[in-house]
């Protein structure tokens, strides 16, 4: 399972997967598809575009290249595969 790190090459236009916690209900997390894009405020930097919002692409966000990798990480972290879609 590969998690994004700053040394890894991701390019604008790639689709990745993240485990996203609902900001209104912290005990709900799900796997979401996100796009890697150029940050509109800092075009030389990459960002994740998720739910109509840009998030800085940093090592603090676990980014998975495949949905299967994200599902495995979810199961490992949250214990089980009952994903909230």
C-alpha positions in Angstrom: 0.0 0.0 0.0 1.5 3.3 -1.1 0.8 6.6 0.7 1.7 9.9 -0.9 4.8 11.5 0.3 6.4 14.7 -0.9 9.1 12.9 -2.8 6.6 10.9 -4.8 5.6 12.3 -8.2 1.9 13.2 -8.6 0.8 15.3 -11.5 -2.1 17.6 -12.1 -5.0 15.7 -13.6 -4.4 12.5 -11.7 -7.3 10.9 -9.7 -6.4 9.7 -6.3 -8.3 8.4 -3.2 -8.4 9.8 0.3 -10.1 8.9 3.6 -12.2 11.9 4.4 -13.8 12.6 7.7 -17.1 14.4 7.7 -16.5 17.8 9.3 -20.0 17.8 10.8 -19.9 14.2 12.1 -16.4 13.3 13.2 -17.2 9.6 13.7 -18.1 9.2 10.0 -15.3 8.7 7.5 -15.4 7.5 3.9 -13.2 7.0 0.9 -13.5 9.8 -1.7 -12.0 10.3 -5.1 -10.1 13.5 -5.4 -8.3 15.2 -8.3 -4.8 16.4 -8.2 -4.7 20.0 -9.5 -2.6 23.1 -9.5 -3.5 25.2 -6.5 -5.4 28.3 -7.8 -3.7 30.6 -5.2 -0.2 29.1 -5.7 -0.1 27.7 -9.3 3.4 26.2 -8.7 2.0 24.0 -5.9 -0.3 21.0 -6.3 -3.6 20.6 -4.4 -6.4 18.1 -4.0 -9.8 19.1 -5.3 -12.5 17.5 -3.2 -16.1 18.6 -2.6 -15.6 21.8 -4.5 -12.7 22.8 -2.2 -8.9 22.9 -2.7 -6.7 21.3 -0.1 -3.0 21.7 0.0 -1.2 18.5 -1.0 1.0 17.8 2.0 2.4 14.8 3.8 -0.4 15.2 6.4 -3.0 13.9 4.0 -2.9 10.1 3.2 -3.3 9.8 -0.5 -3.7 6.5 -2.2 -3.3 5.8 -5.9 -6.0 3.1 -6.1 -9.3 2.6 -4.4 -8.2 -0.8 -3.3 -5.3 0.7 -1.4 -7.6 3.2 0.3 -10.1 0.5 1.2 -7.3 -1.6 2.8 -6.1 1.4 4.8 -9.6 2.2 5.9 -10.1 -1.4 7.1 -6.7 -1.3 8.9 -7.5 2.0 10.6 -11.2 1.7 11.3 -11.4 -2.0 11.7 -13.8 -3.5 9.1 -15.0 -2.9 5.7 -18.3 -1.3 6.3 -17.5 1.8 4.3 -19.8 4.9 4.4 -20.4 5.7 0.8 
